[in-house]
Amino acid sequence: MLALDRLTLTDFRSYAALAWRPQAAISVITGPNGSGKTNLLEAVSLLSPGRGLRGARIAELARVGCGGRWAVAARLRNGAESPFDLGTGTLGDGPADRRVFRLDGAEPNTQAEIAARISTVWITPQMDQLFLESASGRRRFLDRLVWALEPAHAREAASHESAVASRNKLLAQRQADGAWLAGLEDSIARHAVALAAARRGFLARLNEAPLPASGFPRARLTLVDPIADRLAEAPALAVEAWVREALAGTRVPDAAAGATSIGAHRADLAMEDAQTGLPAARASTGQQKALLLGIILAHAALIADARATSPVLLLDEPAVHLDAGRREALFAALCDLPGTALMTGTDAEMFAPLRGRAGFWRTGEGRLKEG
């Protein structure tokens, strides 16, 4: 079980200075809107690689009026192992738009070292509309789930994105170098197939994973991607060749459109209730929330089994849109899962069944008070 022993914030969002020591594996953080609840969860999410649960730019994270510098630090403990210190933020003598990590006081060689020590999984109110909005949001959601289990997936995604951007830029030139284009298309093909394989394999595991909580419907997730479809029938090298040929054949229309029409960036994620077959886009808000929470809980259990280290669960307003029965099922599941969980809400009474099993805290005026 990965435990959060201490969290320290300096000039982060609404907090000038905060030193917090959670008293239990589950922490319930309540307070009025705008009091800093989500800021706390975002701070913890930034301890793992990535842009955190808001996807904010580095410059947006600093407290207003403090010169753009901020820091988040934590002491964590994995079971009986010795605690370790992890921090992230901007350096006082460095550029304000460059974020760094520190692991036990030293700069890690790669962010993979950080990802191997901590993973964070979250749900936010914005995700309630996940299956009603654009495919890009669903891809980001899926990729976060994948790289929590496979940290190398993030490098594949970044390399694919870079190759696509370079191809688009080159196609915009009147006389693009054919050899250079071929090299970029080879890179796109390799990374696209690797991403599709990782996404497809992960979804197969998640769809078969046992539900960690009764009261939540099982979701069936499907990758909507012609590259993944071909991987089900042909070896990876053959699919890479198909992607390369397709990219070479779409240079003219892609140049006109200013975009690459084939690749991992065109994939989508579909979700339905496994029992009824009801697509998530047609489900009620409460049903969508229950499906998403079931996915997050099953994902957390997968990480704990695969990595022998539980993830930190960050649940922003998880009880909204849930009926009383599903709220109690959520609380029971969190008590059964190993690891640390932070939950927010505006009304502490909604979390009353957790009294005696969770720590309760209230936010306001840049402070955190027990109670």
LUMMIZA-133207 format. One line per 5 residues: number of its first residue (from 1); their letters; for each residue x, y, z of N, C-alpha, C. Coordinates in steps of 0.02 Angstrom, whole numbers, always signed. Atoms other than C-alpha are relative to their C-alpha. Layout:
N
NUM	A	X/Y/Z/X/Y/Z/X/Y/Z; ...
% end
This chain:
371
1	MLALD	+42/-60/+0/+0/+0/+0/+43/+62/+0; -36/-63/+3/+69/+169/-52/-37/+51/+43; +32/-46/-47/+33/+289/+90/+29/+70/-8; -21/-70/+1/+40/+479/+86/+8/+22/+72; -12/-20/-69/+122/+530/+249/-3/+76/+10
6	RLTLT	-2/-73/-7/+144/+715/+214/-4/+32/-69; +4/-39/+62/+100/+842/+79/+15/+72/+17; -20/-70/-12/+181/+1014/+71/-8/+39/-65; +11/-44/+58/+127/+1153/-48/+31/+68/+14; -29/-67/-5/+218/+1316/-80/-21/+41/-60
11	DFRSY	+23/-44/+53/+135/+1453/-182/-33/-39/-57; +34/+41/+49/+29/+1324/-271/-75/+18/-1; +71/-18/+7/-141/+1383/-336/-21/+47/+56; +26/-43/-53/-236/+1452/-185/+38/-6/+66; -35/+14/-63/-109/+1392/-56/+68/+35/-1
16	AALAW	-66/-32/-9/+34/+1507/-2/+48/-49/+32; -41/+50/-34/+100/+1373/+115/-47/-48/+36; +41/+51/-32/+23/+1210/+173/+43/-60/+17; -31/+63/-20/+91/+1062/+270/-54/-44/+29; +57/+42/-18/-36/+922/+282/+24/-71/+12
21	RPQAA	-15/+70/-17/-20/+752/+366/-67/-37/+4; +62/+39/-3/-167/+640/+321/+2/-50/+57; +4/+44/-58/-226/+534/+466/-27/-69/-16; +29/+65/+18/-301/+389/+370/+13/-13/-74; -9/+17/+70/-289/+297/+204/-49/+37/-45
26	ISVIT	+51/-37/+37/-450/+382/+148/-8/+69/+32; +10/-68/-24/-464/+571/+164/-59/+31/-37; +58/-35/+27/-628/+663/+136/+12/+75/+10; -16/-71/-2/-599/+847/+93/-62/+38/-23; +62/-36/+17/-753/+959/+97/+10/+75/+9
31	GPNGS	-2/-73/-4/-788/+1143/+81/-40/+30/-57; +39/-32/+53/-880/+1269/-26/+39/+2/-66; -33/-6/+65/-845/+1289/-211/+51/+56/+1; -52/-50/+3/-685/+1383/-244/+44/+4/+62; -39/-4/-62/-608/+1343/-74/+66/-38/-3
36	GKTNL	-65/+33/+7/-462/+1240/-141/+0/-75/+4; +2/+74/-5/-523/+1060/-136/+34/-33/-60; -29/+30/+60/-479/+1018/-315/+74/+17/-6; -71/-18/+2/-314/+1111/-298/+43/-51/+37; -37/+51/-37/-259/+983/-168/+8/-63/-41
41	LEAVS	-4/+61/+42/-301/+837/-282/+46/+12/-59; -44/-14/+56/-215/+922/-427/+74/-2/+21; -69/+1/-25/-58/+945/-322/+26/-71/+4; -21/+70/-6/-51/+759/-285/+7/-32/-69; -4/+29/+67/-85/+715/-467/+65/+20/-35
46	LLSPG	-61/-24/+33/+69/+817/-518/+62/-35/+27; -56/+39/-25/+181/+703/-414/+19/-56/-47; -16/+49/+53/+170/+579/-558/+9/+38/-65; -12/-35/+63/+229/+624/-735/-65/+17/-36; +59/-23/+36/+106/+719/-843/-23/+67/+24
51	RGLRG	+24/-67/-15/+5/+878/-833/-54/+2/+53; +46/-1/-56/-106/+826/-689/-72/-4/-21; +71/+14/+15/-293/+807/-675/-36/+57/-35; +30/-55/+38/-330/+979/-747/+32/+9/-69; -36/-10/+63/-204/+967/-889/+25/+71/-8
56	ARIAE	-17/-71/+1/-146/+1143/-843/+72/+10/-24; -68/-20/+17/+6/+1233/-911/+38/+17/+64; -41/-11/-59/+151/+1256/-790/-11/+70/+29; +8/-69/-23/+125/+1444/-783/-66/+12/+36; +65/-8/-32/-55/+1420/-724/-2/-26/+71
61	LARVG	+1/+35/-64/-5/+1324/-567/+22/+44/+59; -26/-42/-54/+78/+1463/-468/-54/+44/+30; +46/-46/-33/-16/+1567/-341/+7/+69/-30; +0/-66/+30/-64/+1737/-409/+43/+47/+43; -41/-50/-34/+65/+1870/-366/+64/-26/+30
66	CGGRW	-60/+28/-32/+208/+1753/-317/+57/-8/-49; -55/+3/+47/+315/+1771/-472/+5/-62/-42; +2/+59/+43/+267/+1608/-557/+36/-60/+27; -35/+57/-29/+363/+1493/-438/-47/-39/+46; +43/+42/-42/+279/+1347/-352/+35/-67/+13
71	AVAAR	-29/+65/-17/+320/+1180/-271/-52/-44/+34; +41/+52/-33/+231/+1020/-219/+49/-54/+23; -45/+51/-26/+321/+896/-107/-40/-48/+44; +35/+51/-40/+268/+735/-22/+49/-50/+28; -35/+59/-27/+335/+599/+90/-48/-59/-7
76	LRNGA	+42/+58/+15/+268/+430/+35/+33/-62/+28; -25/+62/-30/+286/+256/+104/-36/-59/-33; +28/+58/+33/+262/+91/+13/+5/-60/+47; +1/+56/-46/+212/-40/+140/+52/+7/+54; -50/+1/-53/+354/-86/+257/+66/+32/-22
81	ESPFD	-61/-30/+24/+485/-1/+148/+12/+68/+33; -16/-66/-28/+574/+157/+204/-36/+54/-40; +34/-54/+37/+484/+319/+160/+47/+32/-50; -40/-37/+49/+541/+419/+10/-32/+68/-11; +23/-68/+12/+527/+604/-31/-3/+13/-75
86	LGTGT	+12/-14/+70/+457/+661/-197/-26/+71/-6; +22/-68/+10/+437/+838/-259/+1/+21/-73; +0/-28/+68/+399/+939/-415/-17/+74/+5; +14/-71/+0/+388/+1121/-460/+49/+36/-45; -46/-41/+40/+487/+1264/-537/+59/+22/+44
91	LGDGP	-60/-20/-37/+665/+1308/-485/+2/+75/+8; -4/-71/-13/+695/+1476/-406/+45/+37/-48; -47/-32/+45/+841/+1513/-523/-7/-25/-72; +11/+26/+67/+769/+1425/-676/-60/+32/-33; +58/-29/+35/+637/+1467/-806/-65/-20/+33
96	ADRRV	+64/+12/-34/+461/+1482/-738/-44/-49/-38; +41/+45/+39/+393/+1373/-878/+32/-70/-4; -31/+65/-1/+506/+1224/-839/-11/-33/+68; +16/+37/-61/+449/+1095/-712/+52/-54/+11; -50/+51/-16/+572/+982/-623/-27/-47/+53
101	FRLDG	+16/+48/-52/+562/+828/-512/+61/-9/+45; -52/+19/-47/+662/+782/-358/-22/-64/+36; +13/+63/-34/+670/+605/-288/+53/-9/+53; -47/+1/-57/+749/+597/-115/+55/+53/-9; -45/-56/+6/+828/+765/-152/+41/+4/-63
106	AEPNT	-41/+1/+61/+909/+717/-317/-45/+0/-62; +38/+0/+63/+852/+745/-496/+2/-70/-31; +0/+67/+31/+798/+578/-573/+28/+3/-71; -27/+3/+68/+881/+522/-734/-55/+6/-52; +58/-3/+45/+711/+499/-818/-63/+3/+42
111	QAEIA	+64/+0/-35/+529/+525/-772/-26/-70/+11; +20/+69/-12/+510/+337/-785/+17/-22/+71; -17/+15/-70/+596/+328/-615/-57/+22/+46; +57/-24/-40/+453/+432/-545/-61/-45/-10; +58/+42/+16/+320/+330/-634/+4/-68/+32
116	ARIST	-8/+65/-32/+393/+172/-559/-15/+2/+74; +11/-6/-73/+370/+241/-383/-71/+19/+18; +67/-23/-16/+198/+320/-393/-43/+3/-63; +49/-10/+54/+44/+313/-504/-62/+31/+31; +61/-34/-24/-111/+421/-486/-56/-13/-50
121	VWITP	+60/+12/+40/-285/+383/-550/-54/+46/+25; +48/-49/-24/-423/+511/-547/-64/+0/-41; +62/-15/+35/-600/+556/-592/-20/+70/+21; +19/-69/-13/-662/+736/-606/-70/+12/-28; +66/-15/+28/-832/+816/-639/+0/+10/-75
126	QMDQL	-3/-11/+72/-773/+863/-814/-5/-65/-39; +3/+65/+34/-761/+678/-855/-71/-27/-4; +70/+22/+6/-949/+660/-831/-25/+5/-72; +21/-10/+70/-965/+720/-1012/+47/-36/-49; -52/+30/+41/-824/+609/-1076/-27/-32/-64
131	FLESA	+25/+37/+58/-933/+506/-1193/-52/+39/-39; +44/-44/+39/-1032/+654/-1258/+41/+52/-38; -42/-52/+29/-884/+760/-1313/+46/-29/-53; -44/+18/+56/-735/+742/-1431/+39/-63/+14; -40/+61/-5/-633/+587/-1467/+67/+14/+33
136	SGRRR	-65/-14/-29/-474/+676/-1411/+0/-8/+76; +5/+8/-72/-532/+681/-1231/-3/-74/+20; +3/+71/-15/-573/+496/-1235/+67/-34/-11; -67/+28/+10/-401/+455/-1307/+45/+17/+58; -42/-20/-57/-316/+554/-1168/-18/-41/+61
141	FLDRL	+23/+40/-57/-422/+463/-1039/+27/-71/-5; -25/+68/+9/-376/+294/-1112/+76/-4/+9; -73/+3/-5/-191/+335/-1127/+24/+9/+72; -19/-6/-71/-183/+391/-945/-8/-67/+35; +11/+65/-30/-255/+223/-895/+56/-48/-20
146	VWALE	-51/+47/+24/-129/+130/-1003/+68/+15/+31; -69/-12/-23/+28/+221/-949/+7/-3/+75; -5/+14/-72/-16/+202/-764/+25/-72/+11; -24/+69/-3/+19/+17/-798/+64/-9/-40; -58/+7/+45/+148/+39/-937/+30/+69/-12
151	PAHAR	-27/-68/+6/+251/+198/-912/+31/+15/-69; -30/-12/+66/+337/+175/-1082/-51/+24/-51; +53/-21/+46/+169/+208/-1166/+1/+76/-10; -2/-73/+5/+190/+394/-1129/+53/+22/-51; -52/-17/+48/+353/+399/-1229/-22/-15/-71
156	EAASH	+26/+16/+66/+270/+312/-1376/-48/+53/-24; +49/-51/+19/+128/+438/-1374/+34/+66/-18; -35/-63/+14/+247/+587/-1367/+38/-4/-66; -37/+9/+62/+354/+517/-1509/-47/+1/-60; +49/+1/+54/+200/+485/-1616/-26/+71/-14
161	ESAVA	+25/-69/+7/+134/+661/-1584/+51/+44/-35; -53/-40/+31/+302/+737/-1631/+7/-16/-74; -7/+20/+70/+313/+637/-1792/-58/+26/-42; +59/-26/+37/+136/+686/-1845/+6/+75/-10; -7/-73/+7/+170/+870/-1810/+53/+18/-52
166	SRNKL	-53/-13/+49/+331/+863/-1911/-23/-15/-71; +26/+16/+67/+243/+778/-2057/-47/+55/-25; +47/-53/+20/+105/+909/-2057/+37/+63/-22; -40/-60/+17/+235/+1048/-2058/+35/-8/-67; -35/+12/+63/+332/+968/-2200/-48/-1/-59
171	LAQRQ	+50/+2/+55/+175/+937/-2304/-23/+70/-19; +22/-69/+15/+135/+1122/-2291/+48/+35/-48; -47/-28/+47/+291/+1159/-2393/-18/-21/-72; +20/+14/+69/+267/+1167/-2581/+38/-60/-29; -41/+54/+27/+409/+1047/-2620/+30/-39/+59
176	ADGAW	-23/+38/-58/+423/+928/-2473/+48/-54/-22; -50/+51/+14/+573/+812/-2469/-31/-69/+9; +32/+66/-3/+508/+636/-2510/+33/-47/+48; -35/+45/-46/+643/+545/-2413/-14/+18/+72; +15/-22/-68/+612/+650/-2259/-71/-20/+19
181	LAGLE	+69/+21/-12/+425/+619/-2273/-4/-75/+14; +2/+72/-10/+455/+433/-2289/+27/-20/+68; -27/+14/-66/+561/+435/-2132/-49/+16/+55; +51/-18/-50/+427/+526/-2033/-58/-49/-1; +56/+47/+6/+292/+409/-2099/+19/-69/+28
186	DSIAR	-22/+62/-31/+396/+259/-2046/-4/+6/+76; +4/-12/-72/+408/+335/-1871/-72/-1/+24; +71/+0/-18/+220/+368/-1865/-27/-71/+1; +25/+68/+5/+185/+189/-1920/+23/-42/+60; -26/+40/-56/+299/+111/-1787/-34/+19/+65
191	HAVAL	+29/-22/-63/+232/+217/-1645/-76/-11/+1; +72/+10/+3/+51/+204/-1703/-17/-73/+15; +13/+71/-12/+58/+14/-1704/+15/-18/+73; -16/+13/-70/+143/+11/-1533/-56/+27/+46; +54/-29/-40/+9/+126/-1462/-64/-40/-6
196	AAARR	+61/+39/+10/-133/+27/-1539/+4/-67/+36; -8/+64/-33/-62/-136/-1472/-7/+8/+76; +4/-11/-72/-43/-65/-1296/-72/+16/+21; +70/-17/-16/-218/+11/-1297/-44/-61/-4; +42/+60/+10/-296/-148/-1365/+12/-52/+55
201	GFLAR	-15/+49/-52/-206/-260/-1241/-26/+22/+68; +25/-25/-64/-251/-149/-1095/-76/-8/+6; +73/+6/-2/-436/-145/-1140/-22/-72/+9; +18/+71/-10/-440/-334/-1151/+7/-19/+73; -10/+15/-71/-370/-344/-974/-54/+33/+43
206	LNEAP	+49/-37/-40/-488/-211/-907/-69/-30/-7; +66/+28/+11/-642/-288/-986/-10/-67/+36; +4/+65/-34/-601/-455/-904/+14/+5/+74; -18/-6/-71/-548/-386/-735/-61/-6/+44; +57/+5/-46/-660/-429/-588/-19/+68/+27
211	LPASG	+23/-63/-28/-766/-287/-526/+18/+2/+74; -19/-3/-70/-696/-228/-359/-56/+23/+46; +55/-26/-41/-864/-162/-301/-67/-23/-28; +69/+15/+20/-1042/-225/-305/-37/+67/-4; +39/-61/+7/-1171/-96/-355/+21/+43/-59
216	FPRAR	-22/-38/+58/-1072/-33/-505/-7/-44/-62; +8/+39/+61/-1114/-89/-682/+68/-13/-33; -61/+14/+37/-978/-173/-785/-3/+37/-67; -5/-34/+64/-923/-67/-932/+38/-44/-49; -37/+32/+54/-869/-141/-1097/+30/+56/-43
221	LTLVD	-35/-52/+37/-738/-32/-1180/+28/-28/-65; -21/+22/+66/-696/-45/-1365/+43/+54/-32; -43/-46/+36/-553/+35/-1461/-25/+6/-72; +24/-13/+68/-619/+113/-1622/+60/+26/-40; -63/-18/+32/-463/+111/-1729/+16/-52/-54
226	PIADR	-14/+50/+52/-428/+29/-1899/+69/-33/+9; -65/+30/-12/-247/+1/-1847/-6/-57/+49; +11/+53/-49/-302/-99/-1695/-39/-57/-31; +38/+53/+34/-427/-194/-1803/+46/-45/-41; -46/+40/+41/-288/-249/-1920/+47/-41/+44
231	LAEAP	-43/+37/-45/-180/-300/-1772/-32/-65/+24; +35/+61/-21/-314/-427/-1727/+7/-55/-52; -2/+49/+54/-284/-514/-1894/+69/-8/-32; -65/+2/+34/-104/-478/-1947/+55/+18/+50; -56/-17/-44/+69/-466/-1867/+16/+75/-3
236	ALAVE	-14/-72/-7/+134/-296/-1811/+38/+27/-59; -40/-25/+56/+262/-281/-1952/-42/+11/-62; +44/-8/+58/+127/-307/-2083/-45/+60/+8; +43/-58/-12/+17/-176/-2002/+40/+64/-7; -43/-59/+10/+163/-53/-1996/+7/+15/-74
241	AWVRE	-7/-11/+72/+188/-79/-2183/-64/+29/-29; +64/-27/+25/+2/-47/-2214/-7/+74/+18; +5/-70/-21/+9/+116/-2113/+47/+43/-43; -47/-38/+41/+164/+174/-2208/-28/+12/-71; +28/-6/+68/+81/+139/-2376/-60/+48/+0
246	ALAGT	+58/-44/-3/-79/+226/-2322/+21/+73/+8; -24/-68/-9/+16/+380/-2264/+30/+28/-65; -29/-23/+63/+114/+389/-2427/-54/+16/-51; +55/-11/+48/-50/+378/-2524/-45/+58/+17; +45/-55/-20/-134/+519/-2427/+38/+66/+6
251	RVPDA	-38/-62/-7/+2/+652/-2442/-35/+60/-31; +32/-58/+34/-94/+761/-2565/-61/+24/+39; +57/-25/-39/-261/+765/-2471/+19/+24/+70; -21/-22/-66/-171/+779/-2304/+32/+69/-3; -30/-66/+8/-71/+927/-2368/-54/+53/-8
256	AAGAT	+55/-47/+10/-233/+1011/-2423/-38/+12/+65; +38/-6/-63/-316/+976/-2256/+42/+27/+57; -44/-23/-53/-163/+1023/-2153/+1/-47/+59; +3/+48/-55/-180/+864/-2050/+15/-70/-27; -13/+70/+16/-126/+682/-2049/-61/-42/+15
261	SIGAH	+65/+34/-6/-277/+571/-2078/+4/-71/+27; -8/+69/-23/-205/+404/-2022/+51/-1/+56; -47/+6/-56/-123/+363/-1856/-35/-11/+65; +29/+13/-66/-148/+331/-1672/-41/+59/+27; +37/-60/-22/-214/+509/-1651/-71/+2/-28
266	RADLA	+68/+3/+27/-371/+459/-1747/-43/-52/+35; +37/+52/-36/-424/+321/-1627/-53/+32/+45; +53/-21/-46/-580/+334/-1519/-14/-57/+48; +17/+49/-51/-647/+243/-1367/-76/-1/+8; +72/+8/-10/-824/+174/-1355/-12/-38/+65
271	MEDAQ	+17/+33/-63/-907/+121/-1193/-74/-15/+1; +70/+19/-9/-1067/+28/-1156/-7/-40/+64; +16/+43/-57/-1151/-59/-1011/+4/-72/-24; -12/+68/+24/-1091/-239/-1028/-63/-43/+6; +59/+43/-11/-1255/-311/-963/-57/+19/-47
276	TGLPA	+57/-22/+41/-1381/-206/-1060/+19/+18/-71; -21/-23/+66/-1277/-152/-1210/-15/+73/-13; +17/-71/+9/-1331/+29/-1181/+64/+40/-9; -60/-42/+9/-1200/+147/-1256/+2/+55/+53; -7/-50/-52/-1131/+269/-1128/-28/+67/-22
281	ARAST	+25/-64/+25/-1179/+417/-1239/-76/+6/+8; +73/-1/-8/-1363/+367/-1218/-22/-13/+72; +17/+14/-70/-1354/+329/-1032/-14/+65/+37; +12/-58/-42/-1413/+447/-896/+66/+23/+31; -61/-26/-32/-1287/+556/-805/+22/-44/+57
286	GQQKA	-16/+45/-56/-1298/+443/-653/+29/-66/-24; -27/+63/+27/-1269/+287/-758/+71/+10/-27; -67/-14/+25/-1120/+367/-845/+51/+5/+57; -45/-8/-57/-1044/+414/-677/+15/-68/+31; -11/+67/-28/-1069/+237/-611/+46/-42/-44
291	LLLGI	-44/+37/+46/-988/+162/-767/+72/+23/+7; -68/-27/-6/-838/+278/-752/+33/-19/+65; -28/+19/-65/-815/+244/-567/+18/-74/+1; -16/+71/+4/-822/+58/-601/+65/-12/-37; -62/+6/+38/-684/+79/-731/+60/+22/+43
296	ILAHA	-55/-26/-41/-576/+183/-612/+18/-49/+56; -13/+47/-54/-595/+58/-469/+32/-64/-26; -29/+60/+29/-558/-91/-581/+72/+13/-22; -67/-19/+22/-407/+1/-652/+48/+3/+60; -41/-4/-60/-341/+37/-477/+19/-70/+25
301	ALIAD	-14/+68/-21/-356/-147/-434/+50/-34/-47; -48/+27/+48/-263/-194/-594/+71/+24/+15; -66/-28/-15/-119/-78/-550/+29/-32/+62; -24/+29/-63/-107/-146/-373/+23/-72/-11; -19/+70/+14/-100/-325/-440/+63/-4/-43
306	ARATS	-54/+5/+49/+21/-290/-582/+66/+29/+25; -60/-35/-19/+143/-173/-498/+19/-10/+73; -12/+10/-72/+133/-228/-315/+5/+67/+37; +3/-67/-31/+108/-43/-277/-67/+30/-17; +66/-27/+13/-64/+31/-257/+5/+71/-27
311	PVLLL	+0/-70/+23/-105/+192/-350/-33/+45/+52; +35/-50/-40/-162/+351/-266/-63/+18/-38; +64/-16/+31/-347/+375/-303/-21/+71/+17; +21/-69/-9/-404/+555/-328/-69/+7/-29; +70/+0/+21/-592/+569/-335/-31/+68/+15
316	DEPAV	+27/-67/-8/-657/+745/-363/-75/-1/-10; +74/+2/+0/-843/+757/-320/-26/-67/-25; +21/+65/+27/-867/+569/-345/-72/-18/+17; +68/+19/-22/-1034/+562/-253/-55/+35/-39; +51/-37/+38/-1121/+687/-368/-29/-46/-53
321	HLDAG	+39/+40/+48/-1255/+602/-476/-8/-74/+21; +9/+68/-23/-1245/+441/-374/-57/-3/+51; +52/+8/-51/-1395/+377/-276/+33/-28/+63; -27/+20/-65/-1374/+325/-94/+31/-69/-2; -26/+68/+4/-1348/+142/-137/+68/-3/-32
326	RREAL	-64/+1/+35/-1207/+175/-258/+53/+40/+39; -48/-34/-43/-1126/+300/-139/+28/-48/+52; -23/+47/-50/-1118/+166/-6/+43/-55/-31; -41/+50/+35/-1050/+41/-134/+69/+29/-14; -64/-33/+12/-914/+167/-179/+42/+1/+64
331	FAALC	-37/-4/-63/-866/+192/+3/+26/-69/+22; -21/+68/-18/-860/+5/+34/+59/-22/-43; -54/+20/+45/-750/-21/-118/+65/+34/+19; -61/-36/-19/-627/+113/-62/+30/-28/+64; -25/+30/-62/-614/+33/+109/+33/-68/-13
336	DLPGT	-29/+66/+17/-574/-135/+27/+64/+5/-41; -59/-7/+43/-446/-71/-98/+60/+23/+42; -60/-25/-34/-267/-51/-36/+21/+67/-28; -27/-62/+26/-188/+119/-48/-34/+61/+28; +23/-65/-23/-225/+302/-24/-54/+27/-47
341	ALMTG	+54/-30/+39/-385/+388/-82/-17/+68/+29; +21/-67/-19/-429/+573/-77/-64/+15/-38; +65/-16/+29/-609/+626/-106/-21/+70/+19; +25/-66/-15/-691/+796/-117/-76/+2/-6; +72/-12/+4/-867/+861/-95/-17/+64/+36
346	TDAEM	+20/-61/-34/-963/+1013/-38/-36/-14/+65; +41/+16/-58/-1067/+923/+93/+30/-61/+36; -31/+55/-38/-980/+818/+227/-50/-54/+18; +49/+50/-19/-1143/+732/+271/-10/-53/-53; +5/+49/+53/-1143/+645/+103/+48/-58/+11
351	FAPLR	-51/+51/-13/-990/+550/+164/-6/-29/+70; +9/+21/-70/-1062/+511/+337/+14/-74/+11; -16/+71/-13/-1048/+320/+314/+74/-14/+10; -72/+11/-7/-859/+342/+313/+27/+26/+67; -23/-23/-66/-851/+420/+487/+28/-59/+39
356	GRAGF	-34/+53/-37/-730/+320/+591/+46/-42/-44; -43/+39/+46/-648/+245/+435/+42/+45/-44; -36/-47/+42/-584/+402/+349/+15/+63/+40; -13/-65/-28/-506/+567/+395/-42/+53/-34; +42/-53/+28/-616/+720/+371/+35/+67/+8
361	WRTGE	-35/-63/+1/-545/+890/+323/-43/+52/-35; +37/-54/+32/-615/+1060/+275/+49/+51/-27; -43/-50/+32/-538/+1186/+156/-31/+70/+8; +23/-69/-2/-549/+1375/+160/+57/+47/+17; -50/-51/-13/-439/+1530/+155/+71/-26/-4
366	GRLKE	-67/+26/+10/-289/+1433/+94/+25/-46/+55; -19/+44/-55/-292/+1317/+244/-41/-65/-4; +34/+64/-5/-346/+1139/+285/-7/-17/+74; +13/+12/-71/-429/+1101/+451/-34/-67/+8; +31/+65/-13/-476/+934/+525/-70/+10/+25
371	G	+68/-4/-26/-660/+903/+554/-52/-7/-54
% end
